[in-house]
Amino acid sequence: MTRQNMLARLSRLFVKGKRYGLFALIISLNLLLANTGFAQIQTLPVYQPTTFNGDWLITPVTQKAAIYQANGGKDLVMSNGLITRRFRISPNLATVDFQNLTTGEQFVRSIRPEAMLVLDEKTYRVGGLYGQKEQAYLREEWIDSFTAGPNDFQFKSFTVSPLKPVINWQSRTWTSTRNQPTGQELTLLFGANQPELQGVEVAVHYALYDGIPTLCKWITIQNKSLKKVHIDQVISENLAMPEEESAVVGKPEQMKKPQRIYIENNYAFNNSMRYDLSDQATHWKTDSLYTSQVNYNYETPCVLEVYPTVGVGIDLEPQQTYTSIRTHELLLDSYDRERNGLARRRFYRAVAPWTTQNPIFMHLISTDPEAVKRAVDQCVETGYEMIILSFGSGLNMEDTSAANIRKFKELADYAHGKGILLGGYSLFSSRRIDDDTDVIDPKTGLPDKGAFFGHAPCLASRWGINYLNSLKRFILETGFDLLEHDGPYPGDVCASTKHPGHKGLDDSQWVQMEMQKGFYRFLNEKGVYINAPDWYFMDGTNKIALGYREVNFSLSREQQKILNRQNIFDGTWEKTPAMGWGFVPLTKYQGGGPEAVLEPLSEHLADYEQLMMQYYGAGVQACYRGPRLYDTEQTKQTVKRVIDWYKKYRQLLNADLVHLRRPDGRDWDGIMHVDPSLKEKGLVMLFNPLKTKITRTIKLPLYYTGLDKVAVIRQDGGKGKVYSLNRKYDVEVRVEIEPENYKWLLIE
């Protein structure tokens, strides 16, 4: 509302006051000022559309995220020069515009509520406007005629504040960036008029980040009433977007979902090692209101809704606050797989910077104090930084007896005295405890029947609660630096009504998920590094498995080398190198004979070196699982040489990755790291799987290095040669690679 409109309305109210008396004037003024958003918006700067003209994946974006007013005070606008989201604030608040400013692409075709709640079995809309007849597109001139729903939660006011860290992250390890994300948070406050909702306040939160085309959305519900409110379900995002494709006949699962928006929320699990398969809350729905769509059965997937599939199912007690799933929305400007992968990897670095921690570690298979101390000393001599007491080592973090804590505190103190970090492995799921503890199958009412991994304890059982508390105590009292948590909560529901942490089936998944995420946030804020084979990155975990089949490590070393490179190539399209771990069996693992392992290390030194160069050259840490890092002086010097090389180029080797050619065992394969902000702009790793020497002319795409005219390229660190880039930013380099060997190129 403009200042002139406000004055005009106040003038009319003054006339009413003289006609009907002072009491009526006071009531009218209260009604006008109840929605303080009208007055607040006048304090914001006026939005002047600006678009970043560079490529955000190469050039830093200088424009910061900010909140503006537009349309004479009718609209709130969030923008950072890359994306913008605009809200009409009256007669109720609704998203009316969501754009990628780089492409001009619009992501709103129809107005929907900001959120939807199911409370005590009744459905309520939060915000939103009514009156749009054509659902295929939205015209600006239509919006003024839209109305508010009297039974919906109504917009009251808003606040603007600098972005606050989701996790007060601490790092004890090498980290490529230690900066928490910056930006602006817009909080939209809503209330309802229904008697049963008095005291229930809803806040819709938007975080807009600096420098990336991404925002995050979540809602909170605060119960200020005197009675509990049952939360059945929360749909925290509801966007009616343009369809990706039109088809007269076709089911939703057959048709493409919108491809130019990437959605990631913090409700993901199932051990797939990939987000899109782990996501449990992103739903693409059809739109029966959209009657002008091409699909005759109205089955085009064109509505995004975010909610936990199983539901929430909790009671919100008086004075308690519920926080929903947090949903990140990254707007993409291409259909190119590499570019979209680069955008996702940049997103992780910015939004979850703890994923850039990447310590050099080994997996030790013993907890014998002398063996641990020898391993610590070998780490010091070769440049390793962390020891993980592996599965099968004898470590039991559930044992919080004084003797057990004393033993491992002494070992941690010894490691810390040498500058080495120490941590260990614990298994939660994939195990049976007892009938009173294990998840209860809702179909049969029996334990040990319906778990994701066949059998598992309920995290909200008495045993599960004690398990988490025991691990916290053990880690804090020993000073451990890492938890490798195998089988974290995988989404099992539990029909027990006797477990103290949850009430029944309806709330079992939400409660267990919140317990697991809270545990990881707790460890992250204590500086504890977390390996977990499931997608809990948005709540503080650091690393997940790269993606591999464990029994493959019983195959021959020759097979493992190629398979590992395939795993690296495939596992770094969406994940940064630091986000994934690989595996190198120094000793027997998952079967196999002498041809599968590296021990004795000195007898398989060429394979040992190549496996290290494959992983370190990709920026990926592997679990070197065995009793030692070296057995002879020659082995020691080989390990040290590789680690020294890795540390020399560490920042670049942890940078963005471009995929050159996937390993197929028939010809060369390779990858390239790129970082336009460094002196060395790129580093290429090339491998020859053949038993004969090869000579190849290889095209290197240098666009993402930031170079545009010439590049100086050094082979194996040798003398540089100048290359001119063509109009596609490519150069062609002639290389020779020895049989079953590798070559690296440095680009300046």
TILOZA-822795 format. One line per field, with one value per residue (C-alpha): residue number from 1; x, y, z. Coordinates in steps of 0.05 Angstrom, whole numbers. Layout:
n (NUM; ...)
X (X; ...)
Y (Y; ...)
Z (Z; ...)
end
This chain:
n (1; 2; 3; 4; 5; 6; 7; 8; 9; 10; 11; 12; 13; 14; 15; 16; 17; 18; 19; 20; 21; 22; 23; 24; 25; 26; 27; 28; 29; 30; 31; 32; 33; 34; 35; 36; 37; 38; 39; 40; 41; 42; 43; 44; 45; 46; 47; 48; 49; 50; 51; 52; 53; 54; 55; 56; 57; 58; 59; 60; 61; 62; 63; 64; 65; 66; 67; 68; 69; 70; 71; 72; 73; 74; 75; 76; 77; 78; 79; 80; 81; 82; 83; 84; 85; 86; 87; 88; 89; 90; 91; 92; 93; 94; 95; 96; 97; 98; 99; 100; 101; 102; 103; 104; 105; 106; 107; 108; 109; 110; 111; 112; 113; 114; 115; 116; 117; 118; 119; 120; 121; 122; 123; 124; 125; 126; 127; 128; 129; 130; 131; 132; 133; 134; 135; 136; 137; 138; 139; 140; 141; 142; 143; 144; 145; 146; 147; 148; 149; 150; 151; 152; 153; 154; 155; 156; 157; 158; 159; 160; 161; 162; 163; 164; 165; 166; 167; 168; 169; 170; 171; 172; 173; 174; 175; 176; 177; 178; 179; 180; 181; 182; 183; 184; 185; 186; 187; 188; 189; 190; 191; 192; 193; 194; 195; 196; 197; 198; 199; 200; 201; 202; 203; 204; 205; 206; 207; 208; 209; 210; 211; 212; 213; 214; 215; 216; 217; 218; 219; 220; 221; 222; 223; 224; 225; 226; 227; 228; 229; 230; 231; 232; 233; 234; 235; 236; 237; 238; 239; 240; 241; 242; 243; 244; 245; 246; 247; 248; 249; 250; 251; 252; 253; 254; 255; 256; 257; 258; 259; 260; 261; 262; 263; 264; 265; 266; 267; 268; 269; 270; 271; 272; 273; 274; 275; 276; 277; 278; 279; 280; 281; 282; 283; 284; 285; 286; 287; 288; 289; 290; 291; 292; 293; 294; 295; 296; 297; 298; 299; 300; 301; 302; 303; 304; 305; 306; 307; 308; 309; 310; 311; 312; 313; 314; 315; 316; 317; 318; 319; 320; 321; 322; 323; 324; 325; 326; 327; 328; 329; 330; 331; 332; 333; 334; 335; 336; 337; 338; 339; 340; 341; 342; 343; 344; 345; 346; 347; 348; 349; 350; 351; 352; 353; 354; 355; 356; 357; 358; 359; 360; 361; 362; 363; 364; 365; 366; 367; 368; 369; 370; 371; 372; 373; 374; 375; 376; 377; 378; 379; 380; 381; 382; 383; 384; 385; 386; 387; 388; 389; 390; 391; 392; 393; 394; 395; 396; 397; 398; 399; 400; 401; 402; 403; 404; 405; 406; 407; 408; 409; 410; 411; 412; 413; 414; 415; 416; 417; 418; 419; 420; 421; 422; 423; 424; 425; 426; 427; 428; 429; 430; 431; 432; 433; 434; 435; 436; 437; 438; 439; 440; 441; 442; 443; 444; 445; 446; 447; 448; 449; 450; 451; 452; 453; 454; 455; 456; 457; 458; 459; 460; 461; 462; 463; 464; 465; 466; 467; 468; 469; 470; 471; 472; 473; 474; 475; 476; 477; 478; 479; 480; 481; 482; 483; 484; 485; 486; 487; 488; 489; 490; 491; 492; 493; 494; 495; 496; 497; 498; 499; 500; 501; 502; 503; 504; 505; 506; 507; 508; 509; 510; 511; 512; 513; 514; 515; 516; 517; 518; 519; 520; 521; 522; 523; 524; 525; 526; 527; 528; 529; 530; 531; 532; 533; 534; 535; 536; 537; 538; 539; 540; 541; 542; 543; 544; 545; 546; 547; 548; 549; 550; 551; 552; 553; 554; 555; 556; 557; 558; 559; 560; 561; 562; 563; 564; 565; 566; 567; 568; 569; 570; 571; 572; 573; 574; 575; 576; 577; 578; 579; 580; 581; 582; 583; 584; 585; 586; 587; 588; 589; 590; 591; 592; 593; 594; 595; 596; 597; 598; 599; 600; 601; 602; 603; 604; 605; 606; 607; 608; 609; 610; 611; 612; 613; 614; 615; 616; 617; 618; 619; 620; 621; 622; 623; 624; 625; 626; 627; 628; 629; 630; 631; 632; 633; 634; 635; 636; 637; 638; 639; 640; 641; 642; 643; 644; 645; 646; 647; 648; 649; 650; 651; 652; 653; 654; 655; 656; 657; 658; 659; 660; 661; 662; 663; 664; 665; 666; 667; 668; 669; 670; 671; 672; 673; 674; 675; 676; 677; 678; 679; 680; 681; 682; 683; 684; 685; 686; 687; 688; 689; 690; 691; 692; 693; 694; 695; 696; 697; 698; 699; 700; 701; 702; 703; 704; 705; 706; 707; 708; 709; 710; 711; 712; 713; 714; 715; 716; 717; 718; 719; 720; 721; 722; 723; 724; 725; 726; 727; 728; 729; 730; 731; 732; 733; 734; 735; 736; 737; 738; 739; 740; 741; 742; 743; 744; 745; 746; 747; 748)
X (0; 28; 33; -21; -68; -56; -72; -135; -160; -144; -183; -244; -238; -237; -303; -331; -308; -347; -408; -408; -368; -298; -308; -321; -260; -215; -242; -230; -160; -144; -169; -127; -63; -71; -35; 31; 59; 27; 66; 130; 137; 144; 211; 241; 280; 243; 263; 301; 308; 382; 412; 482; 513; 570; 571; 562; 600; 662; 656; 638; 571; 578; 504; 479; 413; 362; 288; 251; 183; 151; 86; 77; 81; 35; 92; 151; 210; 270; 328; 403; 414; 408; 337; 277; 214; 158; 97; 32; 15; -59; -114; -71; 1; 19; 78; 62; 130; 191; 244; 313; 340; 395; 346; 282; 248; 184; 167; 97; 38; -16; -22; -23; -20; 48; 36; -19; -29; -70; -84; -129; -152; -174; -138; -118; -85; -31; -36; -56; -105; -168; -197; -148; -189; -136; -84; -34; -5; -13; -24; -2; -66; -108; -77; -112; -180; -161; -191; -171; -202; -236; -216; -143; -85; -79; -14; 1; 72; 143; 214; 279; 345; 415; 420; 437; 476; 432; 488; 542; 593; 662; 719; 781; 802; 828; 772; 771; 724; 706; 655; 583; 532; 509; 445; 378; 321; 250; 200; 126; 79; 8; -51; -121; -190; -222; -233; -198; -135; -128; -57; -31; 19; 52; 116; 138; 213; 253; 329; 360; 434; 488; 523; 482; 413; 384; 334; 312; 241; 213; 156; 150; 86; 84; 30; 15; -52; -68; -83; -42; -50; -41; 0; -21; 15; 52; 61; 115; 121; 67; 86; 44; 98; 99; 102; 166; 131; 61; 30; -42; -35; 15; 18; 54; 109; 121; 126; 184; 181; 207; 282; 306; 293; 332; 298; 336; 306; 332; 286; 325; 346; 349; 423; 424; 483; 445; 400; 346; 335; 340; 290; 228; 191; 190; 126; 107; 31; -21; -67; -141; -154; -109; -164; -128; -69; -56; -63; -135; -136; -103; -43; 14; 63; 66; 54; 111; 92; 141; 118; 140; 104; 88; 65; 85; 36; 61; 26; 49; 43; 29; 90; 124; 148; 148; 199; 184; 229; 278; 273; 327; 308; 365; 345; 385; 400; 416; 399; 473; 490; 559; 537; 479; 526; 574; 515; 495; 566; 573; 507; 535; 599; 559; 499; 533; 607; 622; 619; 685; 722; 766; 818; 868; 850; 863; 820; 857; 833; 859; 848; 909; 944; 1011; 981; 944; 1007; 1047; 993; 994; 1070; 1063; 1011; 1059; 1115; 1074; 1029; 963; 917; 865; 856; 788; 784; 748; 692; 721; 775; 744; 719; 653; 630; 567; 612; 617; 651; 707; 759; 736; 733; 801; 833; 809; 821; 893; 898; 864; 911; 971; 945; 930; 1000; 1027; 977; 934; 859; 826; 755; 717; 660; 592; 534; 462; 416; 422; 423; 373; 369; 307; 231; 221; 271; 264; 216; 146; 118; 51; 24; 40; 49; 114; 185; 242; 196; 187; 254; 288; 350; 309; 318; 334; 322; 275; 316; 260; 260; 293; 353; 357; 355; 410; 450; 453; 469; 524; 557; 553; 585; 639; 659; 660; 697; 749; 760; 745; 747; 704; 644; 635; 562; 540; 466; 440; 365; 339; 266; 237; 167; 149; 79; 100; 61; 110; 173; 185; 208; 146; 72; 55; 59; 38; 95; 148; 184; 184; 209; 265; 286; 289; 330; 381; 387; 394; 450; 488; 479; 504; 567; 579; 576; 627; 676; 666; 673; 617; 620; 549; 525; 460; 440; 442; 487; 438; 439; 514; 545; 609; 618; 579; 602; 622; 577; 606; 591; 629; 640; 678; 736; 746; 761; 831; 871; 869; 793; 790; 831; 782; 720; 744; 755; 685; 658; 695; 671; 599; 599; 622; 567; 526; 574; 638; 701; 702; 631; 648; 694; 722; 754; 822; 829; 900; 880; 825; 755; 691; 729; 779; 849; 920; 903; 852; 893; 955; 990; 1049; 1049; 1121; 1104; 1046; 1075; 1055; 982; 984; 1012; 962; 903; 926; 936; 867; 833; 877; 880; 804; 804; 768; 790; 790; 787; 856; 836; 890; 942; 992; 1007; 1076; 1120; 1187; 1225; 1210; 1135; 1139; 1172; 1120; 1063; 1096; 1110; 1036; 1012; 1061; 1037; 965; 977; 1015; 953; 901; 858; 853; 843; 783; 754; 699; 707; 695; 684; 726; 718; 688; 732; 714; 779; 787; 822; 843; 797; 802; 775; 795; 791; 777; 780; 783; 802; 869; 936; 933; 865; 860; 890; 877; 884; 890; 895; 916; 883; 916; 978; 1010; 1034; 985; 992; 929; 907; 858; 809; 806; 744; 774; 712; 704; 777; 760; 814; 791; 852; 913; 931; 999; 997; 1051; 1054; 1073; 1097; 1147; 1160; 1098; 1072; 1027; 961; 910; 837; 788; 720; 691; 746; 777; 850; 879; 938; 980; 999; 1035; 1016; 1055; 1019; 971; 995; 973; 993; 973; 970; 972; 936; 956)
Y (0; 68; 125; 162; 103; 97; 170; 165; 106; 141; 202; 158; 127; 195; 212; 146; 164; 229; 193; 131; 154; 146; 73; 54; 95; 56; -11; 9; 34; -32; -71; -29; -33; -107; -126; -90; -116; -56; -7; -48; -53; 22; 18; -28; -3; -3; -62; -43; -105; -123; -185; -212; -212; -262; -336; -349; -414; -376; -304; -285; -250; -183; -167; -189; -220; -168; -157; -101; -71; -66; -43; 16; -27; -83; -133; -161; -182; -226; -221; -234; -216; -289; -307; -269; -289; -240; -241; -202; -185; -167; -189; -248; -264; -309; -323; -291; -292; -338; -327; -347; -279; -308; -342; -303; -370; -365; -419; -396; -410; -411; -383; -433; -426; -417; -480; -529; -558; -617; -602; -647; -679; -613; -582; -508; -465; -415; -354; -358; -322; -343; -324; -347; -382; -398; -442; -448; -379; -319; -247; -190; -151; -208; -207; -144; -178; -240; -252; -284; -345; -328; -394; -391; -369; -294; -255; -209; -183; -200; -194; -188; -211; -233; -307; -347; -412; -474; -510; -477; -517; -531; -563; -598; -623; -595; -556; -522; -467; -447; -395; -404; -383; -310; -278; -254; -288; -266; -291; -284; -288; -315; -323; -352; -328; -395; -406; -474; -441; -383; -382; -423; -380; -401; -371; -384; -375; -360; -358; -327; -340; -294; -315; -376; -382; -417; -405; -447; -451; -480; -465; -464; -472; -443; -466; -407; -436; -475; -541; -588; -588; -653; -643; -696; -668; -606; -588; -536; -519; -516; -490; -497; -493; -496; -567; -596; -630; -639; -705; -721; -789; -807; -823; -777; -829; -832; -757; -712; -670; -598; -604; -532; -531; -577; -592; -618; -624; -652; -711; -763; -834; -906; -919; -908; -859; -812; -755; -763; -836; -820; -762; -779; -713; -683; -699; -679; -678; -670; -610; -622; -547; -539; -557; -526; -573; -619; -684; -707; -739; -679; -723; -677; -673; -598; -584; -588; -606; -621; -663; -727; -785; -821; -757; -720; -749; -711; -673; -601; -584; -513; -467; -517; -500; -548; -538; -569; -599; -549; -547; -518; -495; -487; -456; -484; -451; -511; -583; -600; -655; -628; -557; -578; -623; -565; -522; -575; -584; -508; -509; -559; -519; -456; -483; -540; -519; -577; -621; -589; -621; -676; -705; -758; -821; -895; -952; -990; -1061; -1065; -1030; -1061; -1001; -1017; -1027; -961; -924; -954; -932; -862; -859; -882; -828; -776; -801; -805; -744; -778; -739; -786; -859; -892; -953; -997; -1048; -1112; -1074; -1088; -1018; -1013; -942; -967; -989; -928; -964; -927; -977; -973; -897; -893; -940; -900; -832; -851; -872; -807; -767; -803; -788; -716; -708; -727; -683; -741; -746; -810; -837; -900; -942; -958; -998; -977; -1011; -1080; -1112; -1145; -1127; -1158; -1160; -1100; -1057; -1076; -1038; -1068; -1084; -1048; -1104; -1163; -1129; -1169; -1147; -1160; -1165; -1098; -1062; -1033; -1076; -1137; -1123; -1061; -1029; -970; -908; -882; -945; -943; -980; -930; -870; -901; -918; -845; -821; -873; -852; -779; -794; -839; -788; -729; -764; -798; -737; -777; -735; -778; -823; -872; -888; -949; -961; -895; -888; -912; -890; -951; -940; -973; -992; -1001; -961; -978; -942; -879; -836; -841; -852; -900; -914; -844; -806; -860; -839; -765; -774; -822; -777; -717; -757; -779; -709; -678; -727; -708; -634; -644; -678; -628; -570; -607; -612; -687; -710; -756; -811; -839; -881; -841; -772; -730; -675; -619; -637; -641; -704; -696; -756; -813; -874; -858; -914; -984; -1058; -1084; -1154; -1123; -1113; -1189; -1184; -1178; -1114; -1104; -1105; -1062; -1007; -998; -1009; -958; -906; -920; -910; -844; -821; -839; -816; -745; -720; -695; -701; -661; -703; -689; -716; -788; -842; -902; -966; -1000; -1069; -1073; -1140; -1189; -1160; -1193; -1255; -1260; -1287; -1258; -1227; -1182; -1150; -1106; -1139; -1149; -1077; -1078; -1135; -1096; -1027; -1007; -1025; -990; -926; -926; -938; -879; -834; -853; -832; -773; -750; -746; -711; -772; -804; -880; -926; -958; -1015; -1056; -1059; -1008; -957; -984; -1045; -1024; -959; -960; -968; -911; -865; -882; -866; -802; -780; -789; -752; -695; -688; -688; -636; -591; -588; -601; -540; -554; -629; -613; -564; -574; -634; -640; -710; -725; -799; -855; -916; -975; -1015; -1003; -936; -877; -847; -783; -726; -653; -608; -534; -472; -403; -369; -405; -393; -464; -466; -540; -608; -667; -741; -790; -865; -920; -987; -1023; -1067; -1026; -954; -906; -838; -797; -726; -707; -649; -611; -566; -507; -461; -473; -457; -385; -381; -352; -341; -383; -437; -462; -537; -578; -654; -689; -622; -611; -552; -513; -508; -452; -471; -425; -437; -443; -410; -467; -456; -523; -543; -607; -639; -697; -745; -811; -857; -919; -987; -992; -924; -852; -781; -715; -646; -579; -520; -449)
Z (0; -20; 29; -10; -7; 68; 79; 37; 77; 143; 118; 102; 171; 203; 169; 194; 264; 263; 235; 280; 339; 365; 383; 310; 289; 337; 312; 240; 254; 289; 229; 182; 224; 244; 181; 195; 130; 95; 137; 138; 64; 57; 93; 39; -22; -88; -132; -195; -238; -249; -279; -270; -339; -327; -315; -241; -247; -268; -245; -173; -166; -131; -123; -54; -37; -14; 0; -37; -49; -117; -151; -105; -42; -67; -73; -34; -77; -62; -111; -115; -188; -209; -187; -161; -123; -116; -70; -74; -1; -5; 3; 24; 9; -49; -95; -163; -196; -192; -245; -267; -286; -329; -376; -361; -348; -306; -255; -235; -281; -228; -157; -100; -24; 9; 50; 69; 138; 163; 236; 278; 212; 181; 121; 121; 69; 88; 43; -29; -74; -111; -178; -231; -285; -337; -304; -362; -349; -304; -329; -284; -295; -267; -198; -171; -179; -139; -71; -5; 26; 92; 124; 103; 147; 133; 122; 181; 178; 157; 182; 144; 174; 153; 140; 202; 200; 202; 239; 281; 244; 272; 233; 258; 189; 124; 91; 23; 47; 118; 100; 122; 69; 69; 45; 71; 106; 95; 147; 131; 190; 185; 233; 228; 249; 266; 341; 339; 311; 360; 386; 327; 289; 223; 195; 124; 118; 55; 55; -7; -16; -42; -106; -126; -159; -98; -43; 15; 42; 106; 155; 230; 271; 340; 388; 435; 455; 519; 484; 441; 366; 326; 263; 213; 152; 128; 55; 60; -14; -66; -135; -199; -252; -328; -353; -382; -439; -468; -487; -505; -472; -418; -344; -295; -283; -358; -370; -354; -292; -297; -309; -300; -225; -177; -111; -50; 19; 84; 87; 48; 63; 36; 26; -49; -45; -92; -72; -125; -105; -31; -31; 9; 6; -64; -101; -172; -177; -231; -234; -246; -245; -306; -356; -417; -413; -472; -433; -440; -371; -337; -317; -333; -273; -263; -189; -139; -68; -12; 47; 82; 48; 112; 146; 210; 261; 323; 378; 384; 457; 483; 475; 428; 358; 298; 242; 174; 122; 92; 16; -29; -98; -148; -215; -273; -339; -382; -399; -403; -353; -337; -327; -283; -243; -234; -209; -158; -134; -126; -88; -37; -27; -13; 27; 64; 69; 116; 54; 33; 92; 64; 112; 89; 127; 132; 160; 215; 229; 300; 367; 399; 431; 400; 331; 337; 358; 301; 253; 283; 273; 201; 188; 214; 170; 106; 114; 131; 178; 208; 229; 229; 273; 223; 227; 255; 293; 361; 374; 412; 424; 459; 516; 561; 618; 652; 627; 554; 553; 587; 535; 476; 507; 517; 444; 421; 465; 435; 364; 381; 409; 341; 303; 280; 287; 311; 305; 293; 266; 296; 267; 281; 231; 199; 267; 314; 387; 417; 410; 455; 415; 342; 296; 295; 227; 220; 175; 219; 287; 295; 306; 258; 197; 164; 169; 108; 118; 140; 214; 255; 322; 331; 344; 389; 432; 500; 470; 412; 458; 501; 439; 416; 486; 493; 428; 448; 515; 485; 432; 479; 535; 491; 447; 383; 320; 273; 272; 215; 224; 186; 173; 201; 208; 140; 147; 182; 210; 276; 301; 374; 425; 481; 457; 498; 440; 396; 408; 352; 278; 254; 287; 285; 221; 235; 306; 288; 230; 276; 327; 274; 244; 313; 330; 268; 280; 351; 326; 271; 321; 364; 306; 296; 224; 200; 148; 138; 79; 72; 49; 113; 84; 98; 172; 181; 153; 114; 69; 37; -1; -72; -96; -105; -98; -38; -66; -124; -76; -77; -152; -180; -172; -248; -247; -185; -217; -275; -233; -183; -237; -263; -192; -188; -256; -242; -169; -182; -229; -170; -111; -102; -95; -20; -11; -30; -4; -42; -18; -24; 10; 35; 66; 50; 48; 23; 1; -55; -56; -61; -128; -95; -39; -35; 23; 23; 0; -26; -73; -106; -104; -175; -162; -94; -125; -182; -136; -93; -154; -181; -117; -96; -168; -166; -98; -69; -4; -1; 58; 56; 102; 134; 190; 162; 107; 88; 100; 71; 62; -12; 2; 52; 2; -51; -4; 19; -53; -72; -10; -20; -92; -69; -16; -65; -110; -57; -68; -142; -133; -88; -139; -190; -236; -311; -339; -401; -418; -377; -364; -410; -410; -485; -488; -446; -393; -354; -312; -304; -243; -255; -211; -246; -179; -172; -207; -233; -268; -282; -269; -315; -296; -355; -350; -399; -381; -439; -437; -493; -495; -526; -561; -565; -583; -529; -532; -466; -455; -416; -411; -336; -322; -338; -391; -457; -502; -484; -435; -411; -401; -365; -372; -307; -279; -335; -381; -401; -472; -496; -529; -562; -545; -602; -603; -561; -508; -526; -537; -565; -529; -553; -498; -490; -433; -414; -408; -349; -324; -317; -335; -304; -337; -302; -335; -321)
end
